[in-house]
């Protein structure tokens, strides 16, 4: 096992007891791996707005840092915002906001290290709201931005997703 990804959303994000327990256990597990000469990457997949993470996501990440958990990746779900907007630019704006927020938590990391902590996962095609469409042009813009800035991971939700779903 080399990587664990936790998709935390909804009410689970506000469950500070569970978040603290998870971060404590993961930090201990990372220490055990390190003692055995191994590496264990911990990734968090979190909901985001074009303006960045909400306070409950920031609390989760601050708690992780307080326990000495080395978070490898914060993968933002750049989708389902509600109002009509340019979905490519919204994903880029969310990435820029996340960069600033990560810098406030991990303030000893360089800008390049912070970009390398980022992942970005849009919902391709029509999102859950038919007014939100992530196009091929949006994908090209996001890919170019990610490459320029050294974003670690680009993904998409989900294969075959090209129509509004209930």
C-alpha positions in Angstrom: 0.0 0.0 0.0 1.5 3.3 -1.0 -1.4 5.8 -1.2 -4.8 6.3 0.5 -7.4 8.8 -0.8 -10.2 9.9 1.4 -13.2 11.6 -0.3 -14.8 13.6 2.5 -17.9 15.6 1.8 -21.3 16.6 3.2 -21.9 16.1 6.9 -18.8 14.1 7.3 -16.7 17.2 6.8 -18.2 18.8 9.9 -17.7 15.7 12.1 -14.6 17.0 13.9 -14.4 14.0 16.2 -14.1 11.6 13.2 -11.8 13.9 11.4 -9.5 14.2 14.4 -9.5 10.4 14.9 -8.8 9.7 11.3 -5.9 12.2 11.1 -4.4 10.8 14.3 -4.5 7.3 13.0 -3.2 8.2 9.6 -0.3 10.2 11.1 0.6 7.2 13.3 0.4 4.9 10.2 2.7 7.2 8.3 5.2 7.2 11.1 5.1 3.4 11.2 5.7 3.3 7.4 8.6 5.7 7.7 10.2 3.6 10.5 10.0 0.7 8.1 11.6 2.7 5.3 8.4 3.1 3.3 6.3 6.0 2.2 2.5 6.3 2.6 0.8 9.2 0.7 -2.4 10.5 2.1 -4.7 12.4 -0.2 -7.9 14.2 0.6 -10.6 14.7 -2.1 -12.7 17.7 -1.1 -15.6 19.8 -2.4 -14.7 23.3 -3.5 -16.1 26.6 -4.8 -14.4 28.8 -7.3 -13.4 30.9 -4.3 -11.8 27.9 -2.6 -12.4 25.4 0.2 -15.1 26.1 2.8 -14.2 26.4 6.5 -15.0 22.7 7.3 -12.5 21.5 4.7 -9.9 24.0 6.0 -10.5 22.7 9.5 -9.9 19.1 8.3 -6.6 20.1 6.7 -5.5 22.2 9.7 -6.2 19.3 12.0 -4.2 17.0 9.7 -1.2 19.4 10.0 -1.6 19.6 13.8 -1.2 15.9 14.0 1.9 15.9 11.8 0.1 14.1 9.0 1.9 14.7 5.7 -0.9 15.4 3.2 0.4 14.6 -0.2 -2.5 15.8 -2.3 -5.7 17.9 -1.9 -7.8 17.0 -4.8 -10.6 19.5 -5.4 -13.9 18.5 -7.0 -14.4 21.4 -9.4 -18.1 20.7 -10.2 -21.7 21.3 -9.3 -21.5 25.0 -8.4 -25.1 25.8 -9.2 -25.2 29.0 -11.2 -24.1 29.1 -14.9 -20.4 29.9 -15.3 -17.4 29.2 -17.5 -16.6 25.8 -15.9 -13.0 25.8 -17.1 -12.3 29.2 -15.5 -14.2 28.1 -12.4 -11.8 25.1 -12.0 -8.8 27.4 -12.5 -10.1 29.9 -10.0 -10.7 27.2 -7.5 -7.1 25.9 -8.0 -5.7 29.4 -7.5 -7.8 29.9 -4.3 -6.7 26.5 -3.0 -3.0 27.4 -3.6 -3.5 30.5 -1.4 -5.3 28.4 1.3 -2.7 25.7 1.3 0.0 28.4 1.7 -1.8 29.6 4.8 -1.7 26.1 6.3 1.7 24.9 5.1 3.4 28.3 5.3 6.9 26.9 5.0 6.4 25.3 1.6 7.4 27.0 -1.6 4.8 28.0 -4.2 5.9 25.1 -6.4 5.5 22.7 -3.5 2.0 24.0 -2.9 1.0 23.6 -6.5 2.4 20.1 -6.4 0.0 19.3 -3.5 -3.0 20.0 -5.8 -5.3 17.8 -7.7 -8.3 19.0 -9.8 -11.3 16.8 -10.8 -14.0 18.4 -12.9 -17.2 16.6 -13.9 -16.9 16.3 -17.7 -19.8 17.2 -20.0 -23.0 18.2 -18.4 -22.8 18.5 -14.6 -25.7 17.6 -12.3 -27.2 20.9 -13.4 -27.8 21.2 -17.1 -26.6 24.8 -17.1 -23.1 23.7 -16.1 -21.2 22.1 -19.0 -17.5 21.3 -18.8 -16.4 21.3 -22.4 -13.4 20.1 -24.3 -12.2 23.7 -24.5 -12.5 23.9 -20.7 -10.5 20.7 -20.3 -7.7 22.1 -22.6 -7.6 25.4 -20.6 -7.4 23.5 -17.3 -4.7 21.1 -18.6 -2.6 24.0 -19.8 -3.0 25.8 -16.4 -2.1 22.6 -14.5 0.9 21.9 -16.6 2.2 25.5 -16.3 1.8 25.4 -12.5 2.9 21.8 -11.8 -0.4 20.6 -10.4 0.2 16.9 -9.4 -3.1 15.4 -10.6 -5.8 16.0 -13.1 -8.7 13.6 -13.2 -12.4 13.7 -14.3 -15.7 12.5 -13.0 -16.7 10.2 -14.6 -16.2 7.9 -17.6 -19.2 8.1 -19.8 -20.5 11.2 -18.1 -21.8 13.2 -20.9 -25.4 13.9 -20.0 -27.3 15.3 -17.0 -28.0 12.7 -14.4 -30.6 12.7 -11.6 
